[in-house]
Amino acid sequence: MIVVTGATGNVGRPLVRALAEAGERVTAVARRITEVPEGVRCCEADLFEPESLRDALEKARDLFLLTPGSFMAADGRLGGLLDIVRSSGVQRVVLLSSQGVATQRHPRDIEDAVVRSGLEWTILRPSGFYSNALRWSEEVRARRVVRAPFGDVGLPLVDPADVAEVAAVALRCTGHERRTHTLTGPEAISPRMQAAVIGAALAEPVRFAEQSRAEAREMMLRGMPEPVVETTLDILGEPTRTEQLVNPEINSLLGRRARTFAEWTSRALAAFK
Ligand SMILES: NC(=O)c1ccc[n+]([C@@H]2O[C@H](COP(=O)([O-])OP(=O)(O)OC[C@H]3O[C@@H](n4cnc5c(N)ncnc54)[C@H](OP(=O)(O)O)[C@@H]3O)[C@@H](O)[C@H]2O)c1
């Protein structure tokens, strides 16, 4: 049995589908689940209340562990979660971390706790997700405008569906134990370029309007904890050289090139129409 936390999210949803299609027995976990692919068991549980995961972890061999932003805001404490994971008989954890750990933007204590847990582990460190563009969808639908800060700063954003495919490989195959995979998209893309890609997909112009850092901060605080907002803005505005580099690991892990923002946009187009 493979347990997938964050099962309704940008990575978790395609991961659950891919594992189920590959014939794996899967348990999907989130605080609220309304639908899962046929044959998938679902358990509602809260990562902040580790005891609530006991049922989900019964007979589990592998765990895909997502760490919500609020974990970082809580100083990354995993509490008793890893004790419960270990005592349930789980052997392997694939941890969805982030590139910000490598570049010291985010604390590394969650990764350290997993590495020290005695479980087999694989760590995934993706760059920013294409799906973050969904926060522009309402204004694109209403006014055909993208409002974002740092319009001309390019970053090698990644398709969360590619991250999910890598996670599926790490959960199903050997050779990924005690390895950390850095996952980026195929090219650096700026918010202004993303607006143009969305416009091209809609076949209508989409205007780019540059926000100040303060305006962006205010908007992001509506959905993200403050420390995560600040580090995200630091990365978006003043990325380090490492944060700007395209990493070819997705190509070698999946045997194909990483998907572009245009490919993600064509899948997500309904949200912008
Ligand atoms: N977004 C990025 O650019 C980016 C970049 C690098 C790494 N990451 C990592 O990717 C992960 C999620 O990314 P996302 O922002 O795109 O999120 P998301 O896809 O919106 O997914 C969040 C998922 O986690 C579940 N969840 C949230 N809090 C939970 C809790 N306390 N207990 C159980 N389940 C919980 C949510 O369902 P419920 O709300 O129903 O529980 C949902 O299924 C995070 O670990 C983040 O560090 C994100």
The ligand as an ORCA input file, in Angstrom:
! r2SCAN-3c Opt
* xyz 0 1
  N       3.793     25.870     -4.710
  C       5.087     25.881     -5.003
  O       5.589     26.694     -5.802
  C       5.989     24.864     -4.354
  C       7.338     24.823     -4.713
  C       8.168     23.877     -4.110
  C       7.642     22.988     -3.187
  N       6.316     23.063     -2.872
  C       5.771     22.114     -1.885
  O       4.635     21.475     -2.433
  C       3.679     21.236     -1.425
  C       2.268     21.710     -1.761
  O       2.275     22.609     -2.721
  P       1.044     23.526     -3.117
  O       1.251     24.844     -2.500
  O       0.915     23.459     -4.593
  O      -0.193     22.878     -2.352
  P      -1.488     22.190     -2.901
  O      -1.222     21.509     -4.158
  O      -2.538     23.196     -2.831
  O      -1.756     21.005     -1.894
  C      -1.890     20.999     -0.550
  C      -2.386     19.588     -0.229
  O      -2.062     19.250      1.101
  C      -3.268     19.040      1.845
  N      -3.017     19.604      3.172
  C      -2.743     20.895      3.480
  N      -2.599     21.029      4.806
  C      -2.781     19.787      5.332
  C      -2.779     19.276      6.651
  N      -2.549     20.052      7.720
  N      -2.996     17.957      6.838
  C      -3.254     17.153      5.787
  N      -3.260     17.571      4.510
  C      -3.028     18.878      4.297
  C      -4.364     19.761      1.052
  O      -5.647     19.246      1.257
  P      -6.567     19.764      2.477
  O      -6.466     21.268      2.484
  O      -7.950     19.243      2.188
  O      -5.993     19.136      3.696
  C      -3.889     19.458     -0.363
  O      -4.212     18.144     -0.732
  C       4.232     21.859     -0.162
  O       4.852     20.822      0.528
  C       5.260     22.836     -0.655
  O       6.308     23.030      0.282
  C       5.480     23.965     -3.425
*
